[in-house]
């Protein structure tokens, strides 16, 4: 029972109370009707202000601008009561129009600010999408609203100009709404209420302008739409989800072309031929130039949109390729890419006669380090070591890849043993946290002839690495070089146990693997 008597949330209370006043407005006529309409409009501004102070949104300026827009509309309705109902004026335009028109920039700025907060930077795709829809809607406004209004300029310059501004302002707000829907909201209740209110206002505006241009319609039958727009705007600000309305919508990245947006863009692109068809059906003189120019602009915009989409797909494909080639932790080449580099390098060595050296190195006691300091510290050690080794090898013309776990592959070309030992000593000097590593090196001398067997060469370096570990770690062991030509068929037998070799760091003593 207590749940049934629990007070509803503020946004629901506002809808219930505002809906009651709106219903009373619809059941009355004359001055009382217009006064109640103005009260509902002003209440939406108050509701937005209360929502900003209560929920502290991440983009308060956008919501304050929206409150200013609501206040302008409410003020326009109040001025309507004073000018037309109380004052009995028949003039057009009048002070209410100034208040109404001032509301559009505030609302448009509000929607744009929310969209830019959700998707900062250059949102080229969002701008193109909004422009496509705006151009299509602009054609409809030109043919059915602007042209008729402009024809009256000779008889009433100010009235015709004001009548022409309204549809332009609606197109502007529509463009900003498209920007917002493509970027923000996380599809929250506040987002849905805000967008629904804006759409309701745009539909009511367009319907009124068309009906007034056709038969001088006073718009009384559209008051429910305007009342509902006011209530939805106020409720959107009172809902707690307004706090994060400008968060990026989940699963929508820059340039993503979902099914809904694709249908919307396709419909906007078809507005030009649809407008021409409608004029022919209504037996109106076709606006050939307007339709032709709009069609050309829409075509160029759609082509540009497809170009940006293809460019983004190409970038994403390159990123996926990088992910497939690189180790996600260190950013180094992964094992598969290391194999490819080794194959290309060996082919180049065979052509230019350079010697090839393969080194496998392993951070000493890495498991114990992880157990003592934790895996995040181990990850930082791997990343730091990879960065430092990469800088050393860049000066030596070497390649570095993560072979697996704490094991790394180094590929060097054209260096004698002393040069390789010197490079490895420099690498030892930059290991973070004072850690050490063991290394096993295998060298292929192209002067011996034959075909290098990379699997055997890596296996020989691996044997030498185990020998370095068994001999006490923190040292380098060299695998013996093949005594004579080795072919691809018998090279697999060339990987023999490592022998003690004096390096620039220390002498490795022979020890069995394990």
KELOBA-816961 format. One record per atom (N, C-alpha, C): residue in three letters; x, y, z. Coordinates in steps of 0.02 Angstrom, whole numbers, plus 50000, padded with zeros to 5 digits. Example, Ala and Ser with C-alpha at 12.3 -4.5 7.8 and 13.67 -1.06 7.14 Angstrom:
// residues 2
ALA506604971650390ALA506154977550390ALA506604983550390SER506424988850354SER506844994750357SER506455000250394
END
This chain:
// residues 514
UNK500414994050000UNK500005000050000UNK500435006350000UNK501005005850037UNK501445011750041UNK501725013449973UNK501845008349932UNK502105009649865UNK501595013449823UNK500955011749832UNK500445015049793UNK500375022449813UNK500525023849877UNK500455030649902UNK501105034549896UNK501635031349873UNK502265034749868UNK502225040449817UNK502545046049835UNK502525051949791UNK502885050449726UNK502585052049669UNK502925050749604UNK503535055249597UNK503995053349555UNK504595057549544UNK504385064249514UNK504825069349522UNK504645076149499UNK504435076549426UNK504775072749383UNK504615073449312UNK503915070649297UNK503715065449334UNK503035062749326UNK502525067649355UNK502685070549413UNK502235075449443UNK502135081349397UNK502675083449365UNK502615089149319UNK502165087449260UNK502245081449233UNK501815079349177UNK501085079049198UNK500955076549259UNK500265075949282UNK499955082849294UNK500335087149330UNK500065093849344UNK500015098049281UNK500555097849240UNK500545101649177UNK500015098949130UNK499925092349129UNK499405089549086UNK498705091749107UNK498605092549173UNK497955094949197UNK497815102149173UNK498335106349179UNK498265113349156UNK498165113449081UNK498535109149045UNK498465108948972UNK497775106848952UNK497495101948988UNK496805099748973UNK496315105348985UNK496415109049040UNK495975114749053UNK496045120048998UNK496655120848973UNK496765125548918UNK496365123548857UNK496365117048841UNK496025114748782UNK495265115048788UNK495025115148850UNK494305115348861UNK494035122448866UNK494485127348861UNK494265134248865UNK494415137848800UNK494185143848794UNK494295147948733UNK494485154948754UNK494675158848705UNK494795165948716UNK495405167348758UNK495335172548800UNK495905174948840UNK496135169648889UNK495675166148922UNK495865161048970UNK496255155448937UNK496035153448878UNK496405148348840UNK497115150448827UNK497205156548802UNK497875158948785UNK498305159948847UNK497985162048903UNK498365163048965UNK498615156348992UNK498195151248990UNK498405144649013UNK498965141848968UNK498915143148902UNK499445140948857UNK500105144348875UNK500075150848891UNK500685154448911UNK500945151748977UNK500505149849023UNK500725147249088UNK501095140549079UNK500845136249036UNK501185129949024UNK501865131148991UNK501895135948944UNK502535137448912UNK503045140048962UNK502835144649005UNK503305147349056UNK503495141949106UNK503035137349121UNK503195132049169UNK503745127549143UNK503785126649078UNK504325122449050UNK505005125649063UNK505035132349058UNK505665135849073UNK505855134849146UNK505355135449191UNK505485134449263UNK505715127249276UNK505395122449243UNK505575115349252UNK506295114049230UNK506495116949174UNK507185116149151UNK507675119149201UNK507515125049227UNK507955128249276UNK508005124049340UNK507445121349362UNK507455117049422UNK507865110749408UNK507785107849349UNK508165101849332UNK508915103149332UNK509125108949307UNK509845110649305UNK510115111249376UNK509735114749420UNK509965115749488UNK509955109249528UNK509495104749512UNK509415098649550UNK509915093249528UNK509985092249463UNK510365086549438UNK511075088249417UNK511245094649412UNK511925096749396UNK512205093149335UNK511935094549275UNK512165091049215UNK512885092849197UNK513195088649157UNK513885089749138UNK513955095549089UNK513405097549058UNK513405103249011UNK512855108149032UNK512955111749087UNK512415116049111UNK512245121749064UNK512735124449028UNK512585130148983UNK512075128248931UNK512105121948906UNK511625119748856UNK510915119848885UNK510845117648947UNK510185117448977UNK509935124448996UNK510385128849016UNK510175135649029UNK509945139048965UNK510285137648910UNK510065140348846UNK509365137648828UNK509245131248844UNK508585128448831UNK508065131848874UNK508235133148937UNK507765136648981UNK507605143548953UNK508115146948926UNK508005153548896UNK507535153048836UNK507635147748795UNK507185146748738UNK506475145548760UNK506385141248812UNK505705140048837UNK505385146448863UNK505805150448898UNK505545156648925UNK505335161448869UNK505715161448814UNK505525165648757UNK504855163448728UNK504745156948721UNK504105154648695UNK503535156248744UNK503655155148809UNK503135156948857UNK502995164348858UNK503525168348851UNK503435175648848UNK503045177548785UNK503195174248730UNK502825175648668UNK502095174148677UNK501925168648711UNK501215167148722UNK500895172248768UNK501275174548819UNK501005179648864UNK500895186248827UNK501375188148785UNK501295194248745UNK500705193648697UNK500585187548673UNK500005186448629UNK499365188348665UNK499325186348729UNK498725188048768UNK498655195548774UNK499215198948789UNK499185206148799UNK499035209948734UNK499375207848680UNK499315211648617UNK498655210248582UNK498475203848577UNK497895202048536UNK497255201348577UNK497295197948635UNK496675196848673UNK496475203148712UNK496955205948747UNK496805211848788UNK496815218248746UNK497335219048706UNK497405225148666UNK496975225348604UNK496745219548581UNK496315219348522UNK496685220948457UNK497335220448456UNK497715222048396UNK497635216548344UNK497675218548281UNK497655213748225UNK498305214048185UNK498795217548211UNK499415218548174UNK499835212148170UNK500175211548114UNK500655206048104UNK501225208748061UNK501845207648084UNK502055204448146UNK501985209248206UNK502055206348267UNK501995210348327UNK502515207848378UNK502485210548438UNK502975208648489UNK502995201148504UNK502445197548503UNK502495190348513UNK502965186848464UNK502965189148401UNK503405186048352UNK504135187048369UNK504315192948396UNK505005194148416UNK505215189148470UNK504775187848518UNK504935182948571UNK504975175848543UNK504505174148499UNK504515167448470UNK505155166248431UNK505335171048388UNK505925170148345UNK506565169948386UNK506575173548443UNK507175173348485UNK507275166548517UNK506745162648523UNK506805156048555UNK507205151148513UNK507165151648448UNK507485146748404UNK508255146648411UNK508595152348412UNK509325151948421UNK509515148748488UNK509145150148541UNK509295147148606UNK509225139548603UNK508675137148574UNK508565129948570UNK509085126748525UNK509225129848468UNK509725127048423UNK510415126648455UNK510615132048490UNK511265131948525UNK511275126448578UNK510715125648614UNK510685120448666UNK510805113548637UNK510455111948583UNK510535105348551UNK511245104448524UNK511515109648494UNK512195109248467UNK512705108248522UNK512625111848578UNK513095111148634UNK513085104148663UNK512495101248669UNK512445094348694UNK512775089548646UNK512675090648580UNK512985086248531UNK513745086848531UNK514005092848537UNK514735093848536UNK515055091148600UNK514685091348655UNK514945088348717UNK514985080848711UNK514495077848678UNK514495070548669UNK515015068348619UNK515135072448569UNK515625070548517UNK516065076548502UNK516565077748544UNK516995083648533UNK517435082748472UNK517735088148451UNK518175087748392UNK517785088748328UNK518105086848274UNK517805087848207UNK517355081848190UNK516725082848200UNK516235077648183UNK515995078848111UNK516435077248063UNK516285078647993UNK515665074747971UNK515625068447990UNK515065064247968UNK514405066847996UNK514415068948061UNK513805071648091UNK513585078048056UNK514065082248038UNK513885088448003UNK513585086847934UNK513875082047899UNK513615080247833UNK512905077447839UNK512795073047888UNK512135070147897UNK511615075547912UNK511795080147957UNK511335085547974UNK511205089947913UNK511725091047872UNK511635095347813UNK511195092047761UNK511275085447752UNK510845081847705UNK510115082647723UNK509965081447787UNK509265081847808UNK509015089047804UNK509455093747821UNK509255100847820UNK509125103247749UNK509545101047702UNK509445103147632UNK508785100347606UNK508645094047621UNK508005091147599UNK507415094647630UNK507445095847696UNK506905099447728UNK506865106647704UNK507455109547689UNK507465116347664UNK507105117047597UNK507165111947556UNK506815112147492UNK506055112347503UNK505805108147548UNK505095108347563UNK504875115147590UNK505295117947634UNK505135124547662UNK505125129847607UNK505605129347561UNK505645134347507UNK505025133947462UNK504855127847442UNK504315127047394UNK503635128947424UNK503505126547485UNK502825127247512UNK502755132947563UNK503315135647588UNK503265140947638UNK503625147347619UNK504255146647600UNK504655152647587UNK504425156247523UNK504335152547469UNK504125155747407UNK503465159547416UNK502955156547447UNK502335160347458UNK502445166547501UNK502885165947552UNK503005171647595UNK503385177147558UNK503855175147516UNK504245180147480UNK503815183847428UNK503295180547403UNK502865183847354UNK502485189747385UNK502415189547451UNK502035194847485UNK502485200747505UNK503125200347491UNK503575205647512UNK503395212347482UNK503175212247420UNK503005218547388UNK502415221947422UNK501945218047449UNK501365220947483UNK501515222347557UNK501895217847589UNK502045218547661UNK502755216047673UNK503225220647670UNK503925218747675UNK504085215447741UNK503885218547797UNK504055215847863UNK503685209347876UNK503045209047858UNK502665202947870UNK502925197147829UNK503095198347766UNK503365193047725UNK504045190647749UNK504455195347773UNK505125193447798UNK505055189147861UNK504615191147907UNK504525187247968UNK504245180347952UNK503765180047907UNK503485173547888UNK504015169047857UNK504515172047823UNK505045168047792UNK505545165647843UNK505615169347899UNK506115167447950UNK505895161147988UNK505255160348000UNK505025154648039UNK505235147948009UNK505105146547945UNK505325140047918UNK506085139147918UNK506445144647907UNK507185144247910UNK507405142347980UNK507085145348031UNK507255143748100UNK507095136448115UNK506545133848089UNK506365126848100UNK506885122148069UNK507115123848010UNK507615119647977UNK508265119648018UNK508445125448046UNK509045125948088UNK508975121448149UNK508415121748183UNK508315117448242UNK508315110148223UNK508015108448166UNK508025101548142UNK508735099148131UNK509155103248101UNK509845101348089UNK510215099948155UNK510095104148205UNK510425103148270UNK510155096948305UNK509515095448295UNK509235089448324UNK509545083148293UNK509665083348228UNK509995077648196UNK510705076748223UNK511065082248233UNK511725081848262UNK511705078448331UNK511215080348371UNK511155077548438UNK510985070148436UNK510505068248395UNK510295061248393UNK510845056748367UNK511305059348327UNK511845055248300UNK512435054648348UNK512425058648402UNK513015058848444UNK512885057048517UNK512325059148544UNK512275059248616UNK511675055448642UNK511625055348708UNK511015053448741UNK511015046648774UNK511425041948751UNK511395035248777UNK510685032548777UNK510255035648735UNK509555033648728UNK509215033348796UNK509315038448837UNK509035038848904UNK508315041548900UNK507925040948955UNK507255043948954UNK507275051448942UNK507755055048971UNK507815062148959UNK507935063648886UNK508355059648855UNK508505060448783UNK507865059548742UNK507475054248758UNK506855052948721UNK506355058548730UNK506285061148792UNK505815066548805UNK506015072848768UNK506665074448769UNK506905080548736UNK506795080248661UNK506985074548631UNK506905073848558UNK506165073748538UNK505755070448578UNK505045070248562UNK504735077148566UNK504925081148616UNK504665087848622UNK504875092248563UNK505505091548542UNK505745095548486UNK505405093648421UNK505325087148410UNK504975084848350UNK504245087248350UNK503935086948408UNK503235089248413UNK503185096648396UNK503665100648420UNK503655107748404UNK503765108948330UNK504225105348299UNK504365106348228UNK503765104348186UNK503435098848204UNK502845096648166UNK502285101848173UNK502175104248234UNK501645109348245UNK501805115748206UNK502445117848209UNK502645123848173UNK502515123148098UNK502765117648070UNK502695116647998UNK501965116147977UNK501555112648017UNK500845111948001UNK500495118648004UNK500665122648054UNK500355129248059UNK500545133648000UNK501195133647982UNK501415137847927UNK501095135947861UNK501035129447849UNK500715127147787UNK499975129047786UNK499635127847843UNK498915129347846UNK498785136847842UNK499205140747875UNK499105148047874UNK499235150847804UNK499765148247770UNK499905150547703UNK499345148747655UNK499005143047668UNK498485140747622UNK497815144347634UNK497635145247698UNK496955147847711UNK496915152547770UNK497475155447791UNK497455159947847UNK497255156547912UNK497445150447923UNK497245146347980UNK497535149348044UNK497125149548098UNK497355152748160UNK497755148048205UNK497795141648190UNK498215137048227UNK497915134448291UNK497285135848306UNK496985133748369UNK496995126048375UNK496905122448322UNK496885115248325UNK497565112148337UNK498095116048331UNK498775113548343UNK499025114948414UNK498615118248454UNK498825119848522UNK499005113548563UNK498655107848555UNK498865101848592UNK499585099848577UNK499805100648515UNK500495098848498UNK500995103448533UNK500855110048533UNK501305114648567UNK501305113448643UNK500715112248672UNK500675110748743UNK501075104548761UNK501015099348719UNK501385093148732UNK502135094348726UNK502345098448678UNK503055100048670UNK503325103348732UNK502955108248760UNK503175111548821UNK503255106548878UNK502765102148887UNK502785097348942UNK503355092448934UNK503475090148873UNK504015085348862UNK504695088548875UNK504775094848855UNK505415098348868UNK505535098948943UNK505015101148979UNK505095101849052UNK505245095249086UNK504895089949066UNK505005083349096UNK505705080649080UNK505965082149021UNK506635079749004UNK507165082649051UNK507075088949072UNK507555092049118UNK507465089549190UNK506855087749209UNK506735085349277UNK506925078049286UNK506995074349231UNK507185067249238UNK507925066749258UNK508095062349306UNK508795061849328UNK509295060249273UNK509065056849220UNK509535054949167UNK509775060849126UNK509475066849137UNK509715072749101UNK510435074349119UNK510655072049177UNK511335073449200UNK511855071049151UNK511715065249118UNK512205062349072UNK511925061949001UNK511455066348985UNK511155066048918UNK511675067248863UNK512185071148877UNK512695072648827UNK513255067548826UNK513165061848861UNK513645056348854UNK513575053348785UNK514115050548757UNK514065047248692UNK513585041448695UNK513175040648644UNK512725034948641UNK513125028648632UNK512975023148669UNK513365017048665UNK513355014048596UNK513945011948573UNK513995008548509UNK513985013148450UNK514025019748461UNK514025024348404UNK514685027948403UNK515085026148357UNK515715029648348UNK515655034748294UNK516195038548285UNK516205043448231UNK516085040048164UNK515615042648128UNK515515040248060UNK515115033948054UNK514885031048111UNK514505024948106UNK513845026248069UNK513685021948023UNK513085022747982UNK512605017047996UNK512205017848049UNK511735012648068UNK511135012448021UNK510715007448033UNK510135006547990UNK509655012347993UNK509515014948054UNK509055020548060UNK509305026848026UNK509955028248035UNK510225034248003UNK510245033447927UNK510385027347904UNK510405026147832UNK509715027347801UNK509195024947834UNK508505025947809UNK508345033347809UNK508545036947862UNK508405044147866UNK508755047947810UNK509395046247797UNK509765049647745UNK509485048047676UNK509275041747667UNK508975039847603UNK508325043647591UNK507915044247643UNK507295048047637UNK507425055347621UNK507925058347655UNK508095065347641UNK508335066247570UNK508715061447544UNK508965061947476UNK508415061447424UNK507865058147443UNK507305057447396UNK506795063147401UNK506925067947445UNK506445073347452UNK506395077747390UNK506955078447353UNK506935082647293UNK506465079747241UNK506545073447219UNK506045070847171UNK505355070247201UNK505305069047266UNK504645068547297UNK504295075347296UNK504675080747307UNK504375087447304UNK504125089047234UNK504525087347184UNK504325088547115UNK503695084547097UNK503675078347119UNK503095074147107UNK502465077047140UNK502555079347202UNK501985082147238UNK501725088447204UNK502175092647180UNK501955098647144UNK501565096847081UNK501795091747046UNK501445089746985UNK500755086947001UNK500715083047056UNK500065080347076UNK499585085847097UNK499855091047129UNK499435096647150UNK499325101647094UNK499595100047035UNK499535104346976UNK499815111346989UNK500365111447026UNK500725117747038UNK501285118546987UNK501485124746978UNK502055125946934UNK502675123246968UNK503035118546938UNK503605115346972UNK504175120246984UNK504485119647042UNK505065123847060UNK505685120447032UNK505765120846968UNK506285116946933UNK506985118646957UNK507135125146962UNK507805127046983UNK507955124847055UNK507475125747099UNK507575123747168UNK507695116247174UNK507285112347137UNK507365105047138UNK508035102947108UNK508225106147053UNK508855104347019UNK509455105947064UNK509455111847094UNK510025113747137UNK510045109247199UNK509465107947229UNK509445103547288UNK509685096547271UNK509475093947214UNK509695087247194UNK510445086947186UNK510745092047155UNK511465092147146UNK511825092547213UNK511585096747258UNK511895097447324UNK511845090947363UNK511255087847362UNK511165081547398UNK511615076047369UNK511675075947303UNK512115070947272UNK512835071847296UNK513075078047296UNK513765079347318UNK513855077547392UNK513345079147432UNK513395077547503UNK513405070047515UNK512995066347479UNK512985059047487UNK513645055947464UNK513915058447409UNK514565055947386UNK515105057447438UNK515095063547466UNK515575065247518UNK515495060847579UNK514865059447596UNK514735054947654UNK515005047947641UNK514915045447581UNK515175038847566UNK515945038847566UNK516235044447543UNK516965044847544UNK517235044847615UNK516905048547660UNK517135048547730UNK517045041647761UNK516495038247742UNK516385031547769UNK516915026747745UNK517085026947680UNK517605022547654UNK518285024147685UNK518415030547694UNK519055032447725UNK519095029747796UNK518545030247833UNK518545027747902UNK518605020147903UNK518285016847856UNK518355009547852UNK519075007547837UNK519405011447793UNK520095010047778UNK520535010947839UNK520415016247878UNK520795017347939UNK520675011647989UNK520045009647995UNK519885004148041UNK520204997648019UNK520224996447952UNK520554990447927UNK521294990547944UNK521604996447937UNK522314997047955UNK522414995848029UNK521954998448070UNK522014997348142UNK521934989948160UNK521454986648127UNK521384979448139UNK522004975648117UNK522304977848061UNK522924974748039UNK523474975748090UNK523504981748118UNK524014983048170UNK523904978648230UNK523264977948250UNK523114973648307UNK523314966448294UNK523224964248231UNK523414957348214UNK524164956448212UNK524534961848198UNK525254961448191UNK525644963048255UNK525324966548301UNK525694969048359UNK525444965848423UNK525874966048473UNK525704963748540UNK525314969248575UNK524724967848602UNK524314973148630UNK524614976548691UNK525044973048729UNK525324976048789UNK525914980648774UNK526404978048738UNK527014981848727UNK527014985948662UNK526554984248616UNK526564987648552UNK527084985048504UNK527464980048524UNK527964977048480UNK527624972348430UNK528014970148381UNK527774964848337UNK527624958748378UNK527084955148360UNK526954948848395UNK527334943148362UNK527224937048385UNK527624931448361UNK527524930248286UNK526894930748264UNK526764929548193UNK527124934848150UNK527084941148172UNK527424946348134UNK528184945548139UNK528424943248197UNK529134941948204UNK529374936648154UNK528974931448145UNK529144926348095UNK529184929448025UNK528704933848009UNK528704936947944UNK529314941447934UNK529484945247986UNK530074949547982UNK530704945447973UNK530734939948009UNK531314935448004UNK531384932647934UNK530824930747904UNK530844928047836UNK531074933247786UNK530794939347791UNK530994944747745UNK531734946547755UNK531954946747817UNK532644948647830UNK533124943347804UNK532954937047813UNK533394931747788UNK533444931847712UNK532884933347679UNK532894933947606UNK533344939647584UNK533304945147620UNK533724950847603UNK534464949247616UNK534604945747670UNK535294943847685UNK535584939247631UNK535154934747606UNK535384930247553UNK535554934047489UNK535204939647478UNK535334943547417UNK535954947847423UNK536044951147480UNK536604955847486UNK537204952847523UNK537154946647545UNK537734943347575UNK537864945347647UNK537374947947682UNK537464949847753UNK537334943947798UNK537684943847855UNK537564938647904UNK536934940247944UNK536594934947966UNK535964935648003UNK536064932848073UNK535854936748123UNK535914934648193UNK535214934848224UNK535034929248257UNK534414928748293UNK534574927948367UNK534244932048408UNK534354931848481UNK533674930948514UNK533624926248558UNK533044925548602UNK533264927448672UNK532924932148702UNK533104934248769UNK532504933748815UNK532634932748879UNK532114931248928UNK532274935048992UNK531784938849017UNK531884942449080UNK531984937349136UNK532484938349175UNK532644933549229UNK532154934149287UNK531934928249311UNK531504927849371UNK530884932249365UNK530584932249306UNK530004936549295UNK529404934149335UNK529314927649341UNK528754925049380UNK528804927149453UNK529404926849480UNK529494928949549UNK529344936449557UNK529544940349507UNK529404947549508UNK528654948749509UNK528284945049466UNK527554945649465UNK527244943749532UNK527484938149560UNK527204935849623UNK527344940849679UNK527904944249677UNK528094948949730UNK527744955649724UNK527744958349663UNK527504965149653UNK526824965549619UNK526574959949594UNK525924959949562UNK525974960449486UNK525444958049453UNK525454957949380UNK525464964949348UNK525134969949376UNK525204976749346UNK525934979049345UNK526304977649398UNK527014979549398UNK527394975549346UNK527204969149338UNK527524965049286UNK527384967749216UNK526764969949206UNK526604972849141UNK527004979249128UNK527064983449180UNK527464989549172UNK528194987949158UNK528454982549187UNK529144980649173UNK529214978549101UNK528744974649075UNK528784972449005UNK528744978448958UNK528274982948972UNK528194988848929UNK528814993248931UNK529074994448991UNK529674998548997UNK530274995448963UNK530364988848972UNK530934985448940UNK530864985648864UNK530264984448839UNK530164984548766UNK530324991448738UNK530104996748772UNK530235003448747UNK530995004948748UNK531325003248802UNK532035004648808UNK532445000548758UNK532274994148750UNK532644989948702UNK532524992448631UNK531904994548617UNK531764997048550UNK532205002948532UNK532325007448580UNK532755013248567UNK533475011048554UNK533715006048591UNK534405003548580UNK534465000348511UNK533974996148494UNK534014992548430UNK533904997148371UNK533535002748381UNK533445007348325UNK534115010048301UNK534575011148347UNK535235013548328UNK535665008148297UNK535505001848309UNK535904996348282UNK535574993248221UNK535004995948199UNK534664993048141UNK534344986348155UNK534194985048218UNK533894978548236UNK533144978848240UNK532844972948243UNK532114972248249UNK531964968548314UNK531414970448347UNK531224967548411UNK530494965248407UNK530364959248433UNK529684956548435UNK529584953048501UNK528964953148525UNK528814949248585UNK528644942148564UNK529044937548589UNK528994930648567UNK528484926748608UNK528344929148668UNK527864925848711UNK528054926748784UNK527554928748826UNK527704929748897UNK528234935048907UNK528784933148941UNK529344937748952UNK529914936448904UNK529774932948849UNK530294931248801UNK530224935648739UNK530804937948713UNK530814942548656UNK531294939948603UNK531154941848541UNK531574940048484UNK531924946348459UNK532574945748447UNK532964951148419UNK533264948648353UNK533204952648300UNK533494950948236UNK533994956348217UNK534624954248205UNK535154958948187UNK535474956648122UNK535714961448084UNK535994959848018UNK536684963048012UNK537154959047986UNK537814961647968UNK538274963148026UNK538164960348085UNK538584961548143UNK538984955248161UNK539614956248179UNK540014950848207UNK539784949548278UNK540074944148307UNK539864942448375UNK540004948148424UNK540574951348417UNK540744956748463UNK540234962448458UNK540004963948398UNK539514969148389UNK538844967248419UNK538644960948411UNK538024958648442UNK538074958948517UNK538644956648545UNK538724956848618UNK538694964048644UNK538974968648606UNK538954975648627UNK538244978348628UNK537854976448577UNK537144978548576UNK536774975648636UNK536884969248650UNK536534966048705UNK536754969048772UNK537384971048778UNK537594974248840UNK537254981048850UNK537164984748794UNK536804991048800UNK536084989848819UNK535794984448793UNK535104982748812UNK535064980948885UNK535574977448912UNK535574975648983UNK535604981949027UNK535934986949002UNK536014992949042UNK535384997149048UNK534864995749009UNK534264999949010UNK533654996049035UNK533744989949060UNK533174986249086UNK532904989849148UNK532254991149151UNK531984994749209UNK532044990649273UNK532004994249329UNK531984991349396UNK532594987149411UNK533144988349377UNK533764984549391UNK533714977149375UNK533264975249331UNK533184968249315UNK533714966149264UNK533764959649254UNK534244956749206UNK533884952249158UNK534254950149106UNK533964945249060UNK534504940449037UNK534284934649016UNK534714929548986UNK534584929548911UNK535104928048872UNK535024928248799UNK535364922248767UNK535054919848714UNK535344914648672UNK535384917248601UNK535974916848570UNK536084919748504UNK536294914348455UNK536054914848394UNK536244910348340UNK536384914548279UNK536934912948244UNK537144917048188UNK537184912848125UNK536944915548070UNK537014912148006UNK537494916047963UNK538034912847945UNK538544915947903UNK538394913947831UNK538214918847790UNK538034917147721UNK538634914447683UNK539234915647708UNK539824913147674UNK539864905647675UNK539504902347720UNK539504895047722UNK539094892047666UNK538684896247634UNK538264893747579UNK537644890247604UNK537274887147559UNK536674883547578UNK536084888147587UNK535544885347610UNK534914889047621UNK534784889247696UNK534684895247722UNK534574895847794UNK533894892847812UNK533904888847864UNK533294885947891UNK533114889947953UNK532614894247947UNK532454898848001UNK532224895148063UNK531844889748054UNK531624885848113UNK532214883148151UNK532704880648114UNK533304877948147UNK533704883448180UNK533734889348148UNK534114894848176UNK533794897248241UNK533134897848242UNK532784899848303UNK532854894448357UNK532814888048336UNK532894882648384UNK533594882848415UNK534104884448375UNK534784884948402UNK534824890648452UNK534514896448437UNK534514901948485UNK534144900048548UNK533614896048542UNK533234893848600UNK533654889248644UNK534034884648613UNK534484880348650UNK535004884448687UNK535264889448654UNK535774893748685UNK535474897648743UNK534834899748737UNK534504903348791UNK534444898948853UNK534244892748843UNK534194888148900UNK534874886948932UNK535384886748891UNK536054885948918UNK536244891948960UNK536064898048938UNK536214904048978UNK535844903949044UNK535224901649044UNK534844901149106UNK535164896149154UNK535344890449127UNK535624885149169UNK536304887049196UNK536664891449160UNK537324893449182UNK537314899049233UNK536724901149255UNK536694906149307UNK536314912449288UNK536054912949226UNK535664918649201UNK536094924949196UNK535784930249173UNK536114936749163UNK536734936049120UNK536684932549066UNK537244931349021UNK536984929648951UNK537444929248904UNK537284927348835UNK537664921048817UNK537314916248788UNK537634910248761UNK537534910248685UNK538054908148649UNK538024907748577UNK537964900448555UNK537514899348506UNK537474892748475UNK538044892148424UNK538334886048417UNK538864885148367UNK538594886048296UNK539004889148253UNK538794890048184UNK538884883648145UNK538464882548094UNK538554876548052UNK539254876548021UNK539544870648017UNK540224870047991UNK540254870747915UNK539714869247881UNK539734869547808UNK539054871047781UNK538964870547715UNK538314872047684UNK537764867747713UNK537214870847725UNK536624867347750UNK536034868947704UNK535674863947685UNK535094864947642UNK534464864947685UNK533914866847654UNK533284866947691UNK533084860047714UNK533344854747681UNK533134847947699UNK533464845647763UNK534124847147772UNK534464844547830UNK534634849947881UNK534374856147870UNK534554861547917UNK534254860447985UNK533724856447990UNK533414855348054UNK533874851748102UNK534394848748079UNK534854845248123UNK535434849648144UNK535424856048122UNK536004860248136UNK535974863448205UNK535394863248238UNK535334866248304UNK535614861548356UNK536224862548376UNK536564858248425UNK536614862048490UNK536734858648546UNK536774862048610UNK537294867548609UNK537144872848647UNK537604878548649UNK538244876748685UNK538774880048666UNK539434879048696UNK539624885448733UNK540074884848781UNK540274890848817UNK540604895848771UNK540364902048774UNK540634907348731UNK540754913448775UNK541344916448769UNK541474922548806UNK541124928348771UNK540724931948809UNK540364937748781UNK540634944048813UNK540374949648788UNK540584956048816UNK540334956948887UNK539844952748908UNK539574953548975UNK539904948949025UNK539884942449013UNK540204937549057UNK540274931049019UNK540624926449047UNK540744919949014UNK540204915149035UNK539894911948986UNK539384906949000UNK539704900149003UNK539584896649056UNK539854889949063UNK539374884949033UNK539644879349005UNK539194874348976UNK538764871149029UNK538134870149011UNK537674866849057UNK537134863549017UNK536894857849040UNK536354854449004UNK535694858449010UNK535264857548960UNK534614860948961UNK534194858449019UNK533824863149050UNK533394861349106UNK533654864249170
END
